[in-house]
Amino acid sequence: MTNLRPTLLNPLFAPVRGLKGIGPKFAGAIAKLAGEDVVDLLFHKPYRVIARLKYPPITKTPPGSAVLLEVEVQGIFPGGHGRPSRVRAGNDSGFLDLVYFHAKGDYLQRTFEAGKNLAVAGMLDEFQGKKQITHPDYVLPPERAGDIPLREAVYPLATGLPARPLLKALRLALQKLPELPEWIEPAFQQKNNWPSWKEAVQKLHAPESEADCLAASPARQRLAYDELLSGQLALALVREKQRHLRGHPLKGDNRLRGELLSALPFAPTAAQSRVFGEIAADMESPNRMTRLLQGDVGSGKTLVALMAMLQAVEAGSQAALMAPTDLLAQQHAASIKNYLGGMPVETVLLTGRLNTAEKRGALEKIASGGARLVIGTHALFQEDVDFAGLALAVVDEQHRFGVHQRLALSSKGRLPDLLVLTATPIPRTLALTYYGDMDISRLDEKPTGRTPIDTRAIPLERLPEVAEALKRKTAGGGKAYWVCPLIDESEVSDLAAASRRLEELQRLLGPDKARLMHGRMKPAARDAAMRDFAEGGAAVLVATTVVEVGVDVPSATLMVIEHAERFGLAQLHQLRGRVGRGDAPSSCLLLYAQPLGETARARLKTMRETNDGFRIAEEDLRLRGPGEVLGARQSGMPEFRLADFAAHQDLLLAARDDARLILSRDPDLKSARGQTLRHLLYLFRCDAAIKTLRAG
């Protein structure tokens, strides 16, 4: 799509490594922090501003002040044995120390000759009654003091990227800013007192005060609206195309669904019955269904998905369910076969774990139409899988099937109906933002008989008591999960922590009573550990955070989460949902290290107070933001660079309404404003949405 991008945008999509004076080392660090292109760097926003006092009196200036001083060097006092080096300097208003830890080579001797005058800028602090600046931001000859800005934006940094080269790259990037045509309606722009796009970017990187760094500043609001409008317009374009895609009208005769419901040992919840109806109506329609089904852990999504799949079978077609892992695919297959009992519906499991003969047999059944229900992993949609008549695709867990994947799918023409399942309740604003192209159903109640999970937060100092309680529970035949913490986003570190905990629990309980499951195990070994826990003699399953603990073991009634303060709320809730799946009372113990930060304390408090996944999701969004809640890095979903959900919800709603109005008047974006909006879509990399335009 690059060749179709307006040439006006080309300077913004030039690589950062092409900026003069930015070498490969710093360009690589900037790419990891912000992105590879100039536009990515320009969307890397500052979070505060330094306002320096110019030549204030040293002794009278309070600690914590940013200052620019002219001083004379008195002498150097070398450090050693953990002590920093100190440069004594001063002027008529007092003296201070310039403090350096690990100064390289002869830097201090070259820079700070006794009697030399220098302009120095940094944060003035106090230590043991003496004023000091630790690692000054600038040290220049006095005649170059004008090069030191009195106001300077401060940006998030990364390992290997000091502030100076980032600021240099930003200065060079800002020189490449083009004048872009205005895509916001003039009256709306004037009402909000927003600058042009170019002016907004310039102001973003030249804050005069802390207020200019806030989400409420006019420049930031303008850019946030641009980002939200591009997303809403992209989703609206896809939704418009979906409306014109011919689907497979799948009416069915209710024969299989009726048999399934009459054989159930329980009555479906009111929420399940409501959603049955929503999906059935979609599938009967001549238009293609794209629906997101969100429901908390244990709300009965599998039964709803099976009802939809049986409707497709009744209509003479095939249905497929795609799970993110082999383990979950096997679990779905077992669950569905259990629901079906002796019903005459052939079900085939297709994963990457089948041997050659098994895979050939499964593919033949799928291609001949003998297999009416097909369950598997992403292998289901590879080229060598030929369906006889696929009319419904069910995708489990939206984390692996984000907006980019749906945009790509929608550009391929006629497709089966799509039902996406998620066990992560999604806040309304996120659902609107990421799933604006889909209809949404919610399972907001759980089957009767489920006992609430008793959740307690316990300091790690009491870990020996927890271990003894675990010993008593397993001695009585109980089973438990023990989840080890994320240490530093390193799979190796996670595994080491889990391995140590496994050894300790094996010493406590016996060598055969605890098993380990982690993401680096071979699939066969992982399955063996899971089977031993679910059906065999293992009483405890120790898991790392990298493993998908999407397993259903009704006899497991205790979940221990170590260092729970390091987990997000949604993740804690998902882990807790692995227990409480049977009739016995269940518990979740959140072990935390002290002292707790404010956010961590709020998370644990919410977990203790509620089992309601939708409430937890809203709180998680408030505490962590959308990228973390949805697992954006794993899913390919866009993380917002400029919009802030807490501050810009009104802008999101305005962007949604604007996108709908735009497409109602100009569905192919051919008008003058439509052409400017094409610039906006490319600017925020919504290229795939432009593919859906009939105009190309």
Helices and strands as residue ranges (DSSP letters): G 2-4, G 7-13, G 16-18, H 24-33, H 38-42, E 48-51, E 53-54, E 65-77, E 85-91, E 94-100, H 107-111, E 117-127, E 130-134, E 138-140, G 142-147, E 151-154, H 163-174, H 186-192, H 197-204, G 210-213, H 218-244, H 255-263, H 270-284, E 290-295, H 301-314, E 318-322, H 326-340, E 347-350, H 356-368, E 373-376, G 378-381, E 390-396, G 398-400, H 403-410, E 417-422, H 428-434, E 439-443, E 454-459, G 460-462, H 463-475, E 479-483, H 491-509, E 514-517, H 523-534, E 540-543, E 556-561, G 564-566, H 569-576, E 587-592, H 598-609, H 613-624, H 626-630, H 632-635, H 649-665, H 672-683, H 687-691
